[in-house]
Amino acid sequence: MTALPDLVLFAKYPVPGYAKTRLIPALGAAGAATVHRHLAGRTVDILLQAGAPVEVRFAGADENQFRDWLGVGVLLIEQVEGGLSERLIDAARDHPHIFFGADTPDLDVATVASAMAALESHDVVIGPAEDGGYYLIGMQSARPELLVDMPWSTEAVLPETLRRCDALGLAVALLPTLADCDRPEDLARWPHLAESGQCA
């Protein structure tokens, strides 16, 4: 049986004014941080239920603060300095791994399991996001060429990633498209998130 992939989540500490800043116009700094606390905690719970090793690449607080927040079931490693490309490349490894963000309220265990299964027969698995990016990307081994010089936070991320995979001859599995919660207008889709932030 193929070894289970490492499930790697990138997460900020839920500090007002630091986490989910694009939601601040709708919820205020404290409310936006509360939404992030909910989403990141929920994502960790889902990854743990998937049964593979879970690693959180953290930023914005020390390891003890993250341990108090997320518990003992995850490996905690501090993110390196630099942009998203540098942080992803630093977290890559020469065995199967899947990168996640904490912004996808509809992520569930079945989707994570599908990503894990897809990596058994594909070089790369991608969970497309509605905004043109992706909510997860998994690789059989480190592929820095898929991460460097990427136009992050634009609708070009997914098509550019697929173009590079095609040029490299990589077999890609695509999962169902999900939406991220990044902007004030996104909150209408998940009223409970808006309520949790407003109650902060």
N, C-alpha and C positions, 0 to 999 in steps of 0.2 A: 504494500500500500504506500502511496506517495505521502511523504511527510506533510503534516498540516502546515499551512503558511502562517507566518507571523502576521497578526492583525495590528497595524500601527496607526494610532490616532494622534493627530496634532491638535493640541488644546492650549488655550490661554487660561490663566486664572481669572475667575469672574470678578475683576476689579472694575468699579464704575469708571467710565471714561477710557477704559483699555480694551474691554471685550465687547464685541457686537456694536461698534461705534456707529455703524450706518443705521441702526435702529434708534439711536438717541433722539432724533427729531420727533419720533412717535411716542417713545416711552420714557425719555430722560435717561441719564447715565446709569442710575441705579436699576431702573427697570430693564434696560438693555442687558446689563450684567446678569440680572436674575434670569432672563431668557437663556443666556448662554450657559449659566449654571445648570439649568434644567436640561438643555439639549445635550451638553457634553456628558452630564451624568447619565442620561438616558442612553446615549451612544455607548458608553462604557458598559452599561448593563447588557445591552444587546450583543456586543462583541464577546463578553464573557459567556453568554449563553450559547454562542456558536461553538465553543469547545476547543478553540485553538489558542495558542499563546497570545496574550494581549499586552501591547507596549504603548505607553503614552509618552509622546515627545512633548514636554511641557515648557511653558514660558510664562513669565509674569509673577512668579512666586518661587519659593524654594521647595525642595523635594518633600520636606515634612508637611508643609501646607497642602500640597497635592495629595499626600498620603492620607492626611486627616479627611480630606474631601472625598477621595475616590476609593479608599480602602486598600487592602493588602493584596488583592487579586491581580494587580497589574504591575508590570515592570515600568519603572519611571526613569526616563532619560531626558536631561535638559536639552532643549533645542540649541543648535549652534547659532551664532550670529549670522546675519545676512538675509537675503531675500528668500522667497519660497523655493526657488530652484536649489539654492545652496542647502536649505534645511531638508528638502526631500532627498537630494543626492547623498547627504550625510547619513540619512536613515536607511538608504538602500543596502541590500545585502546579497550575497551570492547563493541564496536559496529562496524559495517562494515567500512572497510577502505582499500584503495589500495595504495601501495607504487610504485613510479615511479622514474626512473633516467632520466637524461637530455641528454642521449646519443643516442636516437633512432630517426633518421631523418624521418623515414616513419611512425611513430606513427600518427594516425589521430583520429578525433572525433568518427568515427564509431567503432574503436577498443576500445576506452575508454568506449563507450556506451555498447559494448558487454561485457566488463569486469564487468560493473555495473550490467547488467542484469543477468550475470552468478552468481553473489553473492546472488541473490535472491533465488537460488535453490541449491547452493553448499557451502561447508564450505570454500573452497579455490579456487581462480582463478589465473592462471599463464599464462603470456605471454612469451613463450620460445624465447630466443635469439639464433642466429645461432652459437655463440661461446660456447654454452653449459650452459650458465646462463639463466637469465630471464630479460626482460625489465620492467615487472611489476609483482607484487604479491599482491593479495587481500585476505582478511580474514574476516569472519563474526565477529570474536572477536580475541583478542590477542592470538597469538600462538608462544611464545618465543622459544618453542622447535623446530620450523622450522628455527630459525634464529641463534641460538647459535652454536658455534664451527663448522661453515660452511666453507668449503674450497673456500672462495671467490676468484673471478678472475681466476677460473679454469673451465675446461669443466665438472667437477664433480658436479657443483652446482645444476643444474636441476635434474639429476638422484638421487642425494642424497635427495633433497627436496621431490621428488615424493616417494622415499623409505620411508621417515619419515611419509608422509601423509598416505601412505598405512598402515604402522605399527600402526598409530593412528586411522585408520578407517575413515579418512576424505574423503568426496566427493570432487573431484577435477575437475574443468573445465579448459581445455587447449585452449588457443586462437591461432591464426595463428602465425607462427614463423616469427620474424623480425630480422634485423641485427642492431647491434650497430656500432657507429663510434668511435672507440677507438685508432686505430693504423694507421700509415701512409698509409699502403696498403688499408685501408678501404676507403680512400678518393676517390679512382678511381670510386667508386659506386655513389658518389655524387659530381660531378665536381664543382657544385656551391659552395659547402662548401670550397673546396680547393681554389677557386677563392676569396671567401670572406676573407679567412685567408691570402692569398698572397697580398691582397689589403690593409691589415691593416697598 
